[in-house]
Structures are given as C-alpha cells and as structure tokens.
Amino acid sequence: MTSSPSADRPVVEMSGISIEFPGVKALDQVDFRLFPGEVHALMGENGAGKSTLIKALTGVYGIDAGRIVVDGAEHRFSGPGEAQDAGIATVYQEVNLCENLTVAENIMLGHEPRRLGAIDWRAARRAAAEHLATMGLDIDPASSLGSHSIAIQQLVAISRAMVVDAKVLILDEPTSSLDADEVAQLFAVVRRLRDQGVAVLFVSHFIEQVYEISDRMTVLRNGQRVGEYRTDELDRLELVSTMIGRSMDVLEDLQVSTEHTVDAEQGATPYLSAVGLGRKGDVRPFDLDVYAGEVVGLAGLLGSGRTEVARLLSGADRADSGTTRIKDVPTRLRNPRAAISQGIAFSSEDRKSEGVVGDLTVRENIVLGLQAGRGWMRRLPRRQVDEIVEKYMAALNVRPANPDALLRNLSGGNQQKVLLARWLATAPELLILDEPTRGIDVGAKAEIQKLVAELASQGMAVVFISAELEEVLRLSHRIGVMRDRRKVAEIVNSEDVGVDDVVELIASGGEH
Amino acid sequence: MPATTGSRTRPAGPTGLRNLTHHTLFWPVVALVALLVANTIFSPDFLSVSILDGHLFGAPIDILRNSAPLLLVSLGMTLVIATRGIDLSVGAVVAIAGALSLSFIATAPDPGAVSTVIIAIAIALGLCLVLGIWNGFLVSVVGIQPIIATLILMTAGRGVAMLITEGQITTVTSAPFKTLGAGFWLGLPAAALIAYGVYLIVALITRRSALGMLVEAVGINPSASRLAGVRARTIVWTVFALSGLFSGLAGLILASNVMAADANNAGLFIELDAILAVVIGGTSLQGGKFSLSGTLVGVLIITTLTLTVTIVGISPLVTPLFKALVVIAVTLLQSPRVRDKLAARARQRAARPEEVAA
C-alpha cells in the first residue's frame, strides 16, 4: 500500500460520466477525481446522484458516456469484480457479510491461502489477524461475526476490503447505525488508511462527520456536479446551500413554533389512548395518550423499545397485554388493516423491507394503501388516482416528478416521500412515523419536518420517532422517553427543555 | 391484449425498433412465429383452415384446442407464481377431476343425460376448488413453503384419484361429457372456447380491477403490502384456490378427450409445462410482476412444439429433448444478462470504427 503515486496525480479520474434510467437522468456529464492519501466526501441531496456515481465507479452500473481512469489506465467496468481488480473496494451501508461465519473467514473469503489445494485455515486466521492489526483492531479472528456489534462488523467489512490492497476505499453511509464512540473508532481506522496512501471516498448525511474526517468534497445536485471544494474552505452554511441550490429559507422556516396549546390541557378525550399495552420480549406495558393536533415524540436509544411501541399502536405486532381505546371506544388492533380502518397510518423505520414495493411505479405505490382499504373489486378511478398522485408528488416535492418511474429507481429520500404520500392519501387521523428522516438529506429532512408540523397544526395526531433528539425536541409537544424496552418518563416539551435534559432522562432511566 | 403488464425495467433505447426488441415478449413471439414458419415449410398447408360439417378444421384449430388444458393450468400458475408461490399439485388435481367426474358418470343410472354430466362437472370442480383452498390454507395460514405445501397434494393427489377409480381405468360413454373436450360450438372447439373464455375473464378482472396490482404488490414485498393494509393472506389463499379450480376444469377437458379416467397418467408433468409457459412468458419465479399475455404465448409455443414434433416427423422418443432445446433458446434470449452481453457486443462493434478514425 506504499506504492501510491505522487500526490499530484489523481488515482481516480472520472470525466463526463452520464447514466440514464428509464424516466430518470441519474448522472449528467459528471467529473470526479480522487487523490491518494485523502478522504474525499461526496455530498448531495437524495437523488443528486451520489449512489449512482459510486455504482458507476464500482462497476455495478455501466456508464452511457464518459471515461473512468484508475491509476492511469482507462477502464470500462462490466461488473463489480473488474472494479475490485482495479483496486477499488467498497463497504456499503448495509454490511454485506456472512454473520454465521467467523471474522477470519469473512475477511479472507475468496482470498483464502491454500496449501496442496486445500484451504490453510491456520494461515487464513493468521493473515486475518495481521489485517486487523494493521488497522489497529483487537478482534478475535476466530469469533463468529454475528456476535459483534454492527460497528465492529463495519470495521471487519473494511478489513475485508483492504485484503486486496485496495488503492481506493469507498465508504457508503458507514456511520448511519453507529453511536459516537463507534464513529470515533471508525474514523481512527479511516485516518490510518489515509495516512498509508489509500484514497477514501466517504458518503454521509452527517455534515458534522464530513467536516471532521474529510479533506476535500465534491457536491452533486440533480445529477450534475456543482463543484469540488477543500473542506476547510467551505463553511457549513455554504455547503448546505450549494447542496440544495437555494438559500437557507427552508431551514429557517423550520423554526416554526410548535408551541400551541393542545387538547390535552383542556381535558378532552385523546384520539388514541393505550393503557398497559405491552408485548412479551418486545416492550413492557406502557400508557400513552395521543391527542388530535399534537405531536408526541418518542426518544430513546436504538433498541430502547421505541419502534416496538409504534408497532403495537399500529397493529403491526399484536399486543399481549393492555387495552387500546380510540376516541374512548375500546378497540383491538389485531393487524395493520384494522388499525388503518381506524385511521391509523404507520410508516416503518425499515423502508426497504417494510415500505417500498420497488417493482411497482411511484403512482401504484402512492395509491397502494388507499386501494388496499377499498379492496380489490372497487378500483380507484383513474382520474382520482391521477389527482391524488399529482397532489402529493407536488406537495412533497418528489423527484423525478414522473409517476411512472419504478420506485426502486428513486433515491432513498424520495422513496420516503412516496411512502409518506401513500399514508397521507389514506387521510389518517393518527400518523405514526418511525425514523422518517433517517438516511435522507437536509433538504428532504427539512421538508418532512415541516410537513409533520403542518399536519399537526391541521389537527392530525402524530407519533414521531427519531434517533436525533434535536429533531424530536423541535417537533414534539410531548415526549415519551424509552429505555431498556420500557417507557421511563414523559415530559411536556417547552423552550426550557433541551437535548441534555432528555439525554439525562435516558441515562438515569427517569429515576431522579 | 388486455393483460400486458406494461414496460419493464430494462433501459429502453431511443428508437422504436430497440423498444420492440427489448419488449419482454419479443423473443417468445419470434419463437412462436419461427415454429409456425418451420411447420409451414414442412407441410405447406399447415396454416390453412377448412370448414367441414360446419366446423373449422386445420392445424391452427388443433393448436387452439390442444392448448386449452395447459392454458387453464398456466393461468392459475401465473397468479400463484406472481405471489411468490408455486403449485406443484396441478397435475394431481387434473387426475382427480377426471377420475371423479368419469366415475360419477359411470355409476350414474343414465350416463348420457345432460343432468348427470352437469352434476359430475359440479362435483369435480367443487372438489378441486376445495383442494386449491387446502393448498392456500397450508401456504397462507400454516405458513408452509409453497413448494412443500403443494408437494403434499402432488404426491397424495394421485393416490386419491386411484382411490376414486379403484385402480381401474374407467372407460365411459357419455355424449354430453364428450362435447367438453371433442365437441364444437359455433364452429370452434368447445374446449378452446371454455379455456380462452376463462382466460379473457381472468385477464380482464386482474387488469380492470385492482386485483392485479395487489397480487403484484404481495409478490414484490409481502411485509410492506401487509403494513399497507393489503389482505396479503387472503390474496395468496385466493390464487391457490383459483389454481385448483382451473386445474379441475383442465382435468375435465382432458378426461373428456379420452373418455377414460387414468389416475396415473392424466395430467402427468403438466405442472412442469405450466411453469415453463409462465417463465417463457416473462413472469419471474421470484414473484411480482406477471404477464398473462406472456403466459398465453408460452402456452402456444409449448402446444405448437408438440404438434411440430408430429408434423416434422421427429421421433416421439426425443420430443422432450427437442422441447428442452427450444425452451433453453427462448429463456436465454430473454435473460437480462445475456441481452446485456449481446447489446454490449453490438455497441462495441458500432464503436470500434469511430475509435480507429479518431
């Protein structure tokens, strides 16, 4: 890894890259370069073309026009294998490893040292241990991968990528499921690799992390390159306006005050009221009231039970204790369908496997919930479908504005908007949003937050779950605090409540 | 055609011709046309249709009639496959339908009466519907993998048919029942009218109502569909029930063709032909998007192929091999990967002269 060329010559040079999908111009004449020994951040909103550019560089997509030069030689990748052979290694957002194999097996998979035709396992373990050591990691190579946290698995994925002596390491949203300490550990490894001359391409939605780790950044917008900047020469505000291509109005709008009195204080009946609702192994019995016109935030760490609460309230899972009353009428939410017929809409945190129906069009995805409620015999009239689809695509600013595009060809943020449109089209009275802004960019995030505030002010009841406490605080009237699968506290939000207070509640478990 | 699923996900070319060759049904239709042309070369009056006793006769009419049972079975199979399932029991259900209807007619006091035949048909179809519901129950309620769940009936079903016929090959004479498979209505084979009629109704229902979209949604992402409020379980259950019912109808037509209930050989391997027809038609075995017009083309290819073997004079012994070769060719030409390779090669060939010039 010491054979890096002189720092003036880019190790990757892409020029005039264009890629088109049916109905979507994903990349339009994009130039991109990557130097050895730098961490380069690729920035842009959802749908700007970041993933597409990475997939072009890693050979997942063929390019329609342009040149890719790696280490001085032009390449035309027709598959990920060829890109890997050219020294480009990738670690994706979701760890693509085998949990049931050991760490050593995962690292060496496909590169096992052989002796007399058979795999030399002892040498494999030794080699894996060496790779881990060069990255400063102390992990037992013989332990099974599944026994480690996602963060460690992420690092193992990076060691695996470096087995092939990669010149270029691509990290696509590596930190989205890591906590602060784990991010620090990851960054230590990244810096180490950078100092060894590896060119690191870093994609993340966390702007702070980008500023912490990157030396240089390229900004994309709507499939085009806006520019390449040195990180220390572009401040955060400039970066965000470059990414979204407009001034900061959107973000300022966000400071919409959600401080308005709610029915709760007037002694009205809540829209939904859960008493002692619980499910063994998922979440301990809890009480929760949600009033019309109110945003109830759920704060807690990953695995604290916040998602499980949402699933019980929406009928996605069946409660085994407690009761639910809707407008004071005892109602059993046996399945999602029963909840939907009560006006409850639930947007799952797992967009990919519980939301997106990828091979259907945007139009079909939007009307799916509404159509399901009507049953298969009463098909929504085409004109009504078009009206609904047009209305929500415009309201949520879905891009591309093509209802016939397949949903899987859209970026994550736009998929999320389509899913929101699906739920809003059913005209719910209670909207349960589990991590609606995860993995999506500032612009889309601001739009979604604004929408939530607006919906509540129009009288909708909202349950809002997010790992980002700032977001929960900004939007919620009341906040339920979760810890260890229990609801430990409930506080009324006000200007005096800060992130620190919530963190303290989570840390102390509400016992002070 | 009413059942076209619309555009696929392949990057479409700018020209109309490229769009045409990239259509999922392009190669299957080419294969069908090629078969018809080959037959016409061997037997010049292959495509001619004549009128005899007020009925239409000729090879095209034979294809329509012979394709009827397979079309019915494949119709159910398409819907089942679209929901990520598979139904291996269709052959056994075909045998049961034949056995039950013919045994009932044989023991009835008046085998030739229309009422006897109607009751026989009703009983057989009723049982087949129940068998389909049984499959659907195992898959959607009990949660057994479709291939295993239907394997049960695939094996047990022939035994049930044997029980019904008591191990005999019952031969029956009943004019009204014979009409089903060998008769003519309005100059056309009754079997074809029934099968194509059912096909049209199903095609219309799936695309005019929301059923098609909901079936696809369940096939593409079952858990997302459930959370969106789709009755995923009911839909899966329904398509298995329909598959049983349509197979029963196919079994009646096949039984009426030979007027003998053969528990061992009726509908033997028809499940494989049906799966082939579905796959040739471009419906993925992974579920999701389905194409009933594709299935129709697939059925016609397989039926024509069988007829071709006779006309061209290939020994029946090598029929399976011949069939396999055609199927391999069609599926390869349809596979995205092979198409990409071919397209890449064509592009390279087009690009090379430019590079030399530059």
Interface residues (C-beta under 8 A of the other chain):
Chain A: E20 F21 P22 G62 S78 S314 A316 N335 P336 R337 I340 S341 F346 S348 S353 E354 G355 V356 V357 G358 D359 L360 E364 L368 G369 Q371 A372 G373 R374 G375 W376 M377 R378 R379 L380 D404 L406 N409 R422 T426
Chain B: S7 T9 R10 P11 A12 R208 S209 A210 L211 M213 L214 E216 A217 I220 N221 S223 A224 S225 R226 L227 A228 G229 V230 R231 I235 G288 K289 D340 A344
